[in-house]
Amino acid sequence: MEYTELTDYSMPGGTVTAWEPAVDASEWQSDSRQLSYMHLEHARRAVREGSDWYSQWIGTAFRIQRPLDRDAFSRTLVAWYRRHEAFRTSVRVHDAGHPQGDLTRITVAADTIAVRERAFGSDLEPAEVSELVTEYFNTTVTPLTWPHCLAVTVETPGDDEGFLVVFAADHTVMDAYTQVFAIRELTALYLAEVTGEPHGLAAFGSYLDFSDAERRLGEQIDANNAAVSQWRTFFDDTTTAVQPESIPRFPQFDVPADAPRTIAAQRTPEEGFQATLSHWLLDAADTKRFDAICKAAGSSMTAGIYTALSMTSAALTGSADLRFISPIHTRNAIEWGEAVGWFVGIIPVAVRPGRPLKFTDALTAVAATAAQYKDVGAAPFAPVAELIGGDVTPPGFVVSHIDLRHAEGSTEWEPRAARVLRSATRDADEVYFWINRIPTGVNVSARFPAANAPAVEVFLSTFHATLKDIVAEGDCEYSYRAGAVDGPTGIDRAVLSAGSPTGVLGS
């Protein structure tokens, strides 16, 4: 299943209906549970941007293989919103100096939720549907105005077998796992409404409780906490000639004019927005072969992906060292298993294989160095950043590697045209790679500064070629571009707090 912008999804034509949750204004009650750190910072950024807030959401598109029963689908969404308290909460903005802070939580009870239909038109062409739905989500979904999750359906004339569901949510109530879990959950809820049979879904805890617990944990973090010292070490010691800032940036290298590009941005981005792409790196058979090579060398596929990235860096910059930030999930107890919410932390990753000769020579060193900071994800980053003088949501170079093969319903994603979505992102000095393994293979999704497109395209094309060589030969030699200097260099501490992020971690 790919991860792309909605513009890159093949929308059908037909009848478009929005299904909007509604609640009487008098039902909102103050809630003493604190916002999570990421929720708080995200909402504060929305306050700062004001009317400039636009196109900042995540979501999912998928088909339900049954005809649309409008009453049943309305009840389905009511049941979904009632099952997850994250959908039934919002924020109240206060003036500076308010005794409870600038933002506090408000919540409504499950039985107060209703859903109303909003007709957008019938007999619409696919391009019209895509443009209409994209603009609806771009202008409606925000962290400050409830509802924070909206769904639309598309019914195509002559298609009696099913209908398309597309939903979008603000990141404060949803993460990448929620995007995926919702496919099975919404389908099960709908079938239960249509057939009258039990849906069989388990119940999970509330993200609001998790958020409050995270804030209490953060209040206990002081300068002696291990996470503080490890993050400080990462920022102090890992800058290199090709990544010369304390926040890890995309590797710097000269892009040869004739550099092969088998991977390229799908389209020219709208002015002021980042470029984006999605590309299949390995099919199912090649993925299985790559995984087997990694395991035969005593390592894992994650280490293999990181090693191939290291080989790419060596070929283009001369340095096999690579560092980036990686999002991780924080669903650390069974009660959060499939709860809706933003269960995301971050860890630093410093890949330092030395100067190996081959892929299999580097795997063990890459696995060891990449795992050096893995335990810091147990601590929320925001209070750590405040102690070391950094930004609470650092931008830069972000790499996510997730194995989704065993998610329930994953074998149905392809025939049901399922895809996880993100909105277009305003241009910023950030490079994000999402490398996802699913039953049909390995896909990379990326967003990056439009001006930096040639370098990213060459990097990913080289990465792709490296993976294919490893699969074909069972190993691959490192190639080091001449002229670069390996090893750490000094840093300017001020770099750590320079600038403010324009994006959030999209996992």
N, C-alpha and C positions, 0 to 999 in steps of 0.2 A: 504494500500500500504506500503510495507516494505521499509526500508532504509538500504541498504547493500553495500558491495563491489561488483564490477562487477563479480569477481570470484565466488560469491555465487548466481549469477543469472543464470537460466537455458537457456543458449544460444542455438539456433537452428544451424544446419549446413546449408551449402549452399554457395551462392555467396555473397562476401563481397565487398562493394564499399565505399570508403571515398569520401565525398563531401566537397571540401576545398574552402573557400572564397579566392578570389584573388583581388589584386588592384595594379595598377602601382605605383612603388616607388615614382614617381614624384608627386603623388596626396596627399601625406601626408603633412599636414600643422600644424604649431605650434598653440597651443590652450592655451589661458591664463587661462582657468578655472582650478582650483586647484584639485588635486587628493583628494579623501576622506581620512580621517585618516587611515582607515583600508587598503585601497588600497596602500597608501604610505608605510606603515610598511610592508605589504606583499611583495611589489616589492623590498623594501630595503633588505628584508631577501633573496630574490632571487639573488640579486646582491652579497650579502655576500656568499651565497652557490655556486654561479657560476655553474660549470659543475656538481656539486653534486646534483643539483635540479632534483628531480625525483618523480613521483607518488604523485602529489598534485593537485587533481582536483575534481570536483563534476559534476554530470550529471543525465541523465534519460534514461530509456529504455521503449519503448511502441510499440504496434502494430498499424498500420493504416490499417483499414479493407477495403482496396481497392488494386487492383493490382498496382505494381510499374510502373508508367509512368515516365521514366527517365527525360525527358524534363520538365514535370510538377513539379517533385520534385526539380530539379535544380532551377526553377523559385520560388518555395516555399521558399527555403532557401535564395535566393536573397531578396525576400519580407520580410522575418524575419529579416535579417541583416539590411535592410533599415528602418524597423519600429523602431528599437532600436539603438540609438546612442552609447550605451554602447558597442555594438559589433564592432563599427567603430572607436574605440579609442585605443591608446596604449601609451607607455611611451618612452621617450628619456633619456638615461643615460648620465650624465655629470661627468666630473672630479671634484674632491673636489675643493671647492672654486668658483664654477661657480656662477655668480651673481643671477641666477634664482633658484639655488638649485641643488641638486644631481639628481632629476628626474623631468621632465616636461612632459606635456601632448601633444600628437599629435593626429590629427583627420583627417578622410577623409569624403568627401561628400557622401550622400546616393547613388547618381547615378553613382559612380565610382566602385561599388561592382559588381563582377562577381563570379560565382561558377564553379569550374572545377572538373571533375570526376577523381578518382584515383582507378584503379582496384587492389584489393588485392588477388583475386583468386576465383575460383568456385569449386563446389563439395567438399568443406572443411568440415571436421568433426566438431561436436560441440566443442570439446576440442580445436581444432585448431583455430576456430573462436574466442573463449573466450580468448585464449592466444594472438592471433594476435591483436585483438581490444584493449585489456588491455595494451599491450606493446606500441601500437601506441599512445594511450592517455597518458600513463606514460612518454613517451619520447618527445612528441610534444607539449603538453599544458603547457605553462609557463606564468607568468605575464610580461615577458620582450620581448617575441617574438609573433608578431601577425601572424595569427589569434588566438584569445583567446577562441574561441568556435569552435569545430569541430563536424561533424556528420558522422555517417556511417549507411549504410542500410545492412540488411541481407535478401536475397531472398532464400527461401527454396524450393527445387525441389518438385513439386506436390502440392504446396500450392498456389492455384490461388485466395485465398480469401484476401490476404494482405501480408504485409512485416513488418519487425522489424526495428525500428529507434532507434539508440543509439547515444546520443550526450554527449560530455564532455566539460567543460569550466573551465577556471581558476576562482578562487573565486572572483577575482577583478571585474568580470563582471556578477556575478550570486550569488544568495542566494537560500535558500530552497524554498521560495515561487515561484521564477522564475522557478525552476526545475519542480514544479507542474503545474504552469500556462502554461508552454510551451506545455504540452500534448494537451490541447484543442486548443491552438493557432496554432501550426504547423498543426494539423489535419484540422482545418478550412481553413487555407491558402492552403493546398494541395487540399482539396475538391473544393475550389474556382477555382484553376488552372485547375482541371480536368473537372469540369462541366461548368465553365464560369459564375457561379452565384456569387453574392457578398458574401464576407466572413462574413460580419456583425460584425467584431471586432471593439471595441472602440480604439481610439488612446490615448496614455498616454505621460507624460512628459519625459524628458531626465535625466538619472541618473547623467550625467555630470553636469547639473544645480544643482541637489540636492547636489552633492559632493562639489561644489564650495560654496554653501550656508552653508553647514555644517562647512567648514573650516572658513568662516567668523564668524559663531556663536562661534566656538571654540576660535577664537582670542579674544572674549569678556569675556571669562571665567577667573576670577581671584580668589584669595584666599577667597574672601567673597561670592563666589557663593554657593548656597545651596547644589548643587551636590558635591562640594569639601568637605564640612563639613560632608555630609552623608557618602560618601565613606570612609573618614578618620575614622568616628565613626565605620563603619562596620569593617574595618581592625583592629582598636584599641581594640574593645570590644567583638569580637565574637569568639576568639580562645577558644577551650575547650580541655579537656583531650584527647578526641578521634579525634579531628581535631586541632592539636597543632601548626599550622602555620598561619601566618596572611593571606596568600592566602588560601582559603578553599581547603582542600585536602580530598580525599576519607577517610571515617572513618577508624580508626585503631582498629583492634580487632584480637584476636587469632582465627584462623579457626580450629574448632574441626575436628579431622580426620574423624569422622563419620557424619559430617554435611550433610544433604540431599541436593542434587543438581539436581533440575529438569530443570535447565537452564545451559547450558555450551557452551563454544566457539565451533563454528561449525567445526573448523579445527585448526591444529597447524600452527601458523603464520610463514611466511617466516622469516628467521633470520634477526633481526634488525628492525622488524615491530611490531606494536601493535596487540594484539589479538582482535577479533571482534565477535559479535553474533547478532542475531535477533530472537525474540521469541514473539509469540502471548500470551498476558496476559489474555485477556478477549474476548469472542466472542460478537457478537452484542447484544444478549439477556442479558448476564451478564453485559455488559457495561451499558445498559439501566437501569438495576437494581441498579448498583453501583451509577450511576448518581442520580437516584431517592432517594436513601438513603441519599446522600449528601444534596440534595435539601430539603428533609423533615426535616433535622436537621438545616435548615436555612443557608446553605452554598453552595459551588460550587464543581464541579468535580475537578477543579484544586486544591482547598484546600484539597479535598479528596485524591488525588494522593500524595500531600505533606505530609498529615497526615500518609498515609500508609508508606511512606519513613521514617517518624519519628518513627513509630512503629517498622520498620525494624532495625533502628539504636538502639532503646532501647533494642530490643531482642538480638542484637549481641554485643553491646558495653556497655549497661547499661545507656546510655544517650539518651533521646528523642530529645535533641537539635541537629539540623542539619543545616549546612550552605553550600551554593554553589553559583555559578554564573549562571545566566540564560540569554541566548540570547533572545532579543526581536526585532521585526521588527520596522523599523522607517518610514514606509509608512504613514506619518502623514497628508497627504493631498490627495484628490481624484486624483490629477494629477499623483501621484506615484503608483496608485492602482495596475496595472499589468505591470508596467514598468520593463524592464530587468535591474538588477543591484544588488549591495550588500547593501541592505537596512537593516543593522543589527547594533543594539547597545547591550549593556549588562547592567544588573542590578544585584546587590547583593541580595541574599535571605537568611534571617536568620529565621529559623523555631524554635520557642521557646514555646512549649506548656505547660511548667512547668512539672508536673508529673501526667498527667491525668490517669484515670482508664480505659477508653474505647475510641474507635475511635470517637464516636459521641460526647463525652465530649471534645475532643481536637479540633474539626473542627473550632470552632469560634476563639480560640486562635491562631491556625495555620494560619487561613486566615488573622487575624489582624497583626501578626508578619511578615508573608511573604510579606505583602503589605507595610511594613514600608518604604522600599526604592524604591517603584515602580516609583516614579516621577523622579528619577535620570537618567532614560533612555532618557530623552529629551536632555540631554547634552552628547556630544561625550566624550568617556572615555579618549582618549589619552591626551588632555590638562589637564584633572583632574589628571591623573597619574603623569604627569610631576610636578604638584604642590605639590603632597603628597609624591613624591619620589618613585614611583612604576614603574612597567613595563607597557608599553602601551598596551600590549595584554596579560593579566595575564593567565597563565595556571592553572591547578588545577582540581577541581571537578565541572563539568558543567552538569546541568539538563535542558532540554528543554521539555516543554509540549505544544503540539499544537493540536487544534481541526480542522481537515480538512474535516469534513463531508459535509460542505456546499460549498466546492469548486466546481465550475462548472465542470461537467463531472465526478465527483467522483464515481458515480454509475457504470461507465464504466471501471474503473481502473482494476478491477479483470478480466473481460473477455478479456481485451486487454493486459493482462500480463504486466501492468505498474509497474514500480519500480523506486524510486529515488536512486541514486547511489553516492558513494564516493570512492575515491581511497584508497588503503592501506596507512596507516600512519606510519611513522617511530616511533619506540618505544620511549616513553617519559613518564614522571611522570605525566600523565593526565588521568582522567577518565571522559568519556562523556556518558550521557544517553539521548537518544531522545525517548520520550514517546509520541506516536502519536495516536490520536483517528480518525478513519475513519469509513465509513458505516459498515464495517465488524467487527469492534471491536477495541481493544487497543493493540498496538504492542510496544515493547521496542527494540531499536537498541542501541548497545553499542560498544565502543572501549576503550581499557585499556592496561596498561603495561602487557606484556606476563607473567612476573614474579609474577604479582599480580592477575593472573587469578583465583586461588582458592577463594580468598576473594571476588572478584566481583561476581563470580558464586554463592557463598553462599548468598551474599547480595541480588542478584536479585531473587534467588530461594525463599528466605524468604519473600521478597516483594511480589512475585507472590502468595505464600501461604496465606499471609495476605489479599490480595485483594479477593481471593477466599473465605476465611472465612467470610469476611464482606458481600460479596454477598450472601453466603449461610445462614448466621444467622441474617443479618440485622444490625450487630454490631460486635465488636471484642474487647477483653480486651488487654490492653498493657501488655507486658511481659518484665520485666527489668532484664537484665543479671547482676548478682552480681559482685561487685569488681571495677566498674568504678565510676569516680567522675563527678557529674554534675557541670555545671556552668563554667564561663569564667576563664581563667588563664592569667597570664602575657605573653607578647610577646616580641620578639626581633625585633625592628624596622628594622634591617638589612635584616630580612627574606623577607620583602616586595619587595626588589629589587634584591634578590638573583636569579641567573640563568636567562636564557632567554627562551622564549617559543619556542617550536618546532612545534606547530600546531596553527591553527587558528580556530575561532568559526565557526562551520559548520552548520550555520542556516541562 
